[in-house]
Amino acid sequence: MTPTDALTRLGGVAAFGEVRRLTSRRRLRSAVTKGQVVRVSPGVYALPGCDEARLAAGSLGGVVSHLSAAQHWDWKLKLPPERPAVTVPRRRSGLKADGIEVHWADLSPQQVHCGVTTKVQTVIDCARVYPFDVALAVADSALRDGVRREDLLAAAKASPRTGRAKALRVVKAADRLAANPFESVLRAIALDVPGLCVVPQQRVGHIGCVDLFDHRLGLVIEAESYQWHSSRTALARDVRRYTWCVRLGYTVVRFTWEEVMFRPDYVRAVLLDLVALGPRARAVRRPTA
């Protein structure tokens, strides 16, 4: 087997011993000379152009994990990670980890696949470490990708005590119906507002699905993206849609991406005010034509 084929099978980055089991020392040396393989650190080799997280994991003798692993699985995140995230064994020390987000854990072979934490392990790692909104976006994406909630619940219950309660909360709140991280983060804020009980992508009468809906309060919460209002037709459709919500007696509140991502306190304050108003006395009916 060629060194490039060996490294491809090993996930792009591997220690010399791992590569040597699949190819010869002479072939590896030749591949390095020709630029087909890169020596990233003593005893660690990688394919040219290998992603930053894999290179970081290889240099530290760890595995790609947390938000970097979520990116590997092509999941949608609240925001891209600022640094590659790597998990190394607990006893590993003396690491040169500048610019790398390092976590320590003794992972089993069942928790790692080709140098990256498995999908289930990735969700649990993120849920235990990151803020609720960041972790919820990851968990929602995982469910959309086909990860089973029962597997996540079992892994959360079996996770280390530190962060276990956070992991269970994220898994229980996760919902595959959330369309994107924008909605996931908005729902995370709403779930922290006392007296508010929202569900994502709920069908409201003949209007269609709304992003978040509180049945008791009759409150419609929408995550407004510019991409859906980039034409006059789209704008007219949404104006008519919101007008119908009001005609049916619902309260409609709309938030922009910038408000949700960077001004969560403002979003929460608005929702607190609306909860304080209580259920509106309304008769839900079909308006006259």
C-alpha positions as CSV (number, residue, x, y, z in Angstrom):
1,M,0.0,0.0,0.0
2,T,1.3,3.5,-0.8
3,P,1.9,5.9,2.1
4,T,-0.8,8.2,0.8
5,D,-3.3,5.4,0.7
6,A,-2.2,4.3,4.2
7,L,-2.7,7.8,5.6
8,T,-6.0,8.2,3.9
9,R,-7.2,5.0,5.6
10,L,-5.8,6.3,8.9
11,G,-7.7,9.6,8.7
12,G,-5.0,11.8,7.2
13,V,-2.7,12.0,10.2
14,A,-0.9,9.1,11.9
15,A,2.1,8.1,13.9
16,F,5.0,6.4,12.2
17,G,4.2,3.0,13.7
18,E,0.7,3.1,12.4
19,V,1.8,4.0,8.9
20,R,4.6,1.5,9.0
21,R,2.1,-1.3,9.5
22,L,0.5,-0.5,6.2
23,T,3.5,0.4,4.0
24,S,7.3,0.3,4.0
25,R,9.8,2.7,5.5
26,R,11.4,3.2,2.1
27,R,8.1,4.2,0.5
28,L,7.3,6.6,3.3
29,R,10.7,8.3,3.0
30,S,10.2,8.6,-0.8
31,A,6.7,10.0,-0.3
32,V,8.1,12.7,2.1
33,T,10.8,13.6,-0.4
34,K,8.3,14.0,-3.2
35,G,5.9,16.1,-1.0
36,Q,3.2,13.5,-1.1
37,V,3.4,13.1,2.7
38,V,4.3,15.8,5.3
39,R,6.2,15.2,8.5
40,V,4.3,17.4,10.9
41,S,6.3,16.5,14.0
42,P,8.8,13.9,15.1
43,G,7.2,10.5,14.3
44,V,3.9,12.0,13.0
45,Y,3.0,12.1,9.3
46,A,0.1,13.7,7.4
47,L,-1.3,14.2,4.0
48,P,-0.7,17.7,2.4
49,G,-3.6,20.0,3.0
50,C,-4.9,18.0,6.0
51,D,-7.2,20.1,8.1
52,E,-5.8,22.1,11.0
53,A,-7.6,20.1,13.7
54,R,-6.1,16.8,12.4
55,L,-2.7,18.3,12.3
56,A,-3.1,19.6,15.8
57,A,-4.3,16.2,17.0
58,G,-1.4,14.5,15.4
59,S,1.2,16.8,16.8
60,L,-0.2,16.3,20.4
61,G,-0.8,12.5,20.0
62,G,-4.6,13.1,20.6
63,V,-7.8,13.0,18.6
64,V,-10.0,15.6,17.0
65,S,-12.9,16.4,19.4
66,H,-15.5,18.9,20.5
67,L,-16.4,21.6,18.0
68,S,-13.6,20.5,15.6
69,A,-15.2,17.0,15.6
70,A,-18.6,18.6,15.0
71,Q,-17.1,20.4,12.0
72,H,-15.7,17.1,10.8
73,W,-19.2,15.5,10.9
74,D,-20.4,18.5,8.8
75,W,-22.7,19.7,11.5
76,K,-24.0,23.3,11.7
77,L,-22.5,25.3,14.6
78,K,-23.4,28.5,16.3
79,L,-20.1,30.0,15.2
80,P,-16.9,28.4,13.8
81,P,-14.4,27.4,16.5
82,E,-11.6,29.9,17.0
83,R,-9.0,27.1,17.7
84,P,-8.8,23.4,16.8
85,A,-10.1,21.2,19.6
86,V,-8.1,18.1,20.6
87,T,-8.5,15.6,23.3
88,V,-5.4,13.9,24.7
89,P,-4.9,11.1,27.4
90,R,-5.2,12.3,31.0
91,R,-1.5,11.6,31.8
92,R,-0.2,13.5,28.8
93,S,1.8,16.5,29.9
94,G,4.5,18.9,28.6
95,L,2.5,19.7,25.5
96,K,3.3,22.5,23.1
97,A,-0.3,23.5,22.6
98,D,-0.2,27.2,21.7
99,G,-3.3,28.0,19.6
100,I,-5.0,24.7,20.4
101,E,-8.0,24.0,22.6
102,V,-6.8,21.0,24.6
103,H,-9.0,18.6,26.6
104,W,-7.9,15.6,28.7
105,A,-9.8,12.3,28.8
106,D,-9.1,8.6,28.5
107,L,-11.3,7.7,25.5
108,S,-12.1,4.1,24.7
109,P,-11.7,2.7,21.1
110,Q,-15.5,2.8,20.8
111,Q,-15.5,6.5,21.4
112,V,-13.1,7.3,18.5
113,H,-13.4,6.7,14.8
114,C,-10.4,7.3,12.5
115,G,-8.8,9.9,14.8
116,V,-12.1,11.8,15.5
117,T,-14.5,11.3,18.4
118,T,-17.7,9.5,17.3
119,K,-20.9,11.4,16.7
120,V,-22.4,10.5,20.0
121,Q,-19.2,11.3,21.9
122,T,-18.8,14.6,20.1
123,V,-22.3,15.7,21.2
124,I,-21.7,14.7,24.8
125,D,-18.2,16.4,24.9
126,C,-19.7,19.7,23.6
127,A,-22.7,19.5,26.0
128,R,-20.4,19.0,29.0
129,V,-18.0,21.8,28.2
130,Y,-19.7,24.6,26.2
131,P,-22.5,27.1,27.0
132,F,-26.0,25.8,26.5
133,D,-26.7,27.6,23.2
134,V,-23.5,26.4,21.6
135,A,-24.1,22.8,22.7
136,L,-27.8,22.8,21.7
137,A,-26.9,23.8,18.2
138,V,-24.5,20.8,18.0
139,A,-27.1,18.4,19.4
140,D,-29.9,19.6,17.1
141,S,-27.5,19.1,14.1
142,A,-26.7,15.6,15.3
143,L,-30.3,14.6,15.5
144,R,-30.9,16.0,12.0
145,D,-28.0,13.9,10.9
146,G,-29.7,10.7,12.2
147,V,-28.0,10.3,15.6
148,R,-30.5,8.6,18.0
149,R,-31.7,10.5,21.1
150,E,-31.6,7.2,23.1
151,D,-27.9,6.7,22.3
152,L,-27.2,10.3,23.4
153,L,-29.2,9.8,26.6
154,A,-27.3,6.6,27.4
155,A,-23.9,8.3,26.8
156,A,-24.9,11.4,28.8
157,K,-25.9,9.2,31.8
158,A,-22.6,7.3,31.6
159,S,-20.5,10.4,31.2
160,P,-18.2,11.7,34.0
161,R,-20.0,13.4,36.9
162,T,-18.5,16.8,36.0
163,G,-20.7,18.2,33.3
164,R,-23.2,15.3,33.4
165,A,-26.1,17.4,34.4
166,K,-25.3,19.9,31.5
167,A,-25.1,17.0,29.0
168,L,-28.5,15.6,30.1
169,R,-30.1,19.0,29.8
170,V,-28.8,19.5,26.3
171,V,-29.8,16.0,25.1
172,K,-33.3,16.3,26.6
173,A,-33.8,19.8,25.0
174,A,-32.4,18.9,21.6
175,D,-34.9,18.7,18.7
176,R,-34.2,17.7,15.1
177,L,-37.0,20.0,13.9
178,A,-34.8,23.1,14.5
179,A,-33.9,24.2,11.0
180,N,-30.5,25.7,11.7
181,P,-28.1,27.1,14.5
182,F,-29.9,30.5,14.4
183,E,-33.1,28.8,15.5
184,S,-31.3,26.6,18.0
185,V,-29.6,29.5,19.7
186,L,-32.9,31.5,19.8
187,R,-34.6,28.4,21.4
188,A,-31.8,28.1,23.9
189,I,-32.4,31.7,25.0
190,A,-36.2,31.1,25.2
191,L,-35.7,27.9,27.2
192,D,-34.0,30.0,29.9
193,V,-37.0,32.4,30.3
194,P,-39.2,31.4,33.2
195,G,-42.8,30.9,32.1
196,L,-42.0,30.4,28.5
197,C,-42.5,27.0,26.9
198,V,-41.6,27.0,23.2
199,V,-41.6,24.2,20.6
200,P,-39.8,24.6,17.2
201,Q,-41.3,24.5,13.7
202,Q,-45.0,24.4,14.8
203,R,-47.8,24.6,12.3
204,V,-50.2,27.4,13.2
205,G,-53.6,27.0,11.6
206,H,-53.4,27.5,7.8
207,I,-50.5,30.0,8.2
208,G,-47.9,27.3,8.1
209,C,-44.9,26.5,10.4
210,V,-43.5,29.2,12.6
211,D,-39.9,29.0,14.1
212,L,-41.0,28.9,17.8
213,F,-44.4,28.8,19.3
214,D,-45.7,29.0,22.9
215,H,-49.2,27.5,22.9
216,R,-50.3,28.9,26.3
217,L,-49.2,32.4,25.6
218,G,-50.2,32.4,21.9
219,L,-46.7,33.7,21.2
220,V,-45.0,33.3,17.8
221,I,-41.2,33.9,17.8
222,E,-39.4,34.2,14.5
223,A,-35.7,34.1,13.6
224,E,-35.4,36.5,10.7
225,S,-32.6,35.9,8.2
226,Y,-31.8,38.3,5.4
227,Q,-31.6,35.4,2.9
228,W,-35.4,34.9,3.2
229,H,-36.2,38.5,2.5
230,S,-33.9,39.2,-0.4
231,S,-36.7,39.7,-2.9
232,R,-39.9,41.7,-2.9
233,T,-41.9,38.5,-3.3
234,A,-40.4,37.0,-0.2
235,L,-40.9,40.2,1.8
236,A,-44.6,40.4,0.7
237,R,-45.2,36.8,1.6
238,D,-43.9,37.2,5.1
239,V,-45.7,40.5,5.7
240,R,-49.0,38.8,4.8
241,R,-48.1,35.8,7.0
242,Y,-47.4,37.9,10.1
243,T,-50.6,39.9,9.5
244,W,-52.6,36.7,9.5
245,C,-51.0,35.7,12.8
246,V,-52.1,39.0,14.3
247,R,-55.6,38.6,12.9
248,L,-55.8,35.2,14.6
249,G,-55.0,36.8,17.9
250,Y,-51.3,35.8,18.2
251,T,-48.5,37.9,19.4
252,V,-45.6,37.9,16.9
253,V,-42.0,38.9,17.9
254,R,-39.1,38.8,15.4
255,F,-35.3,38.8,16.0
256,T,-32.4,39.2,13.7
257,W,-29.4,37.0,13.5
258,E,-27.1,39.7,15.0
259,E,-29.5,40.1,18.0
260,V,-29.7,36.4,18.7
261,M,-26.0,35.7,18.3
262,F,-24.5,38.8,19.9
263,R,-27.3,40.5,22.0
264,P,-28.9,37.6,23.9
265,D,-29.6,39.8,26.9
266,Y,-31.8,42.0,24.7
267,V,-33.6,39.0,23.3
268,R,-34.2,37.6,26.8
269,A,-35.4,40.9,28.1
270,V,-38.0,41.1,25.3
271,L,-39.2,37.6,26.0
272,L,-39.4,38.3,29.7
273,D,-41.7,41.3,29.0
274,L,-44.0,39.2,26.8
275,V,-44.3,36.5,29.4
276,A,-45.1,39.1,32.0
277,L,-48.1,40.2,29.9
278,G,-49.5,36.7,30.3
279,P,-51.9,34.9,27.9
280,R,-53.9,37.3,25.7
281,A,-57.7,37.0,25.8
282,R,-58.2,36.0,22.3
283,A,-60.7,34.1,20.2
284,V,-58.7,32.1,17.6
285,R,-60.8,32.0,14.5
286,R,-60.6,32.3,10.8
287,P,-60.7,36.0,9.8
288,T,-63.2,37.1,7.3
289,A,-62.1,37.1,3.7
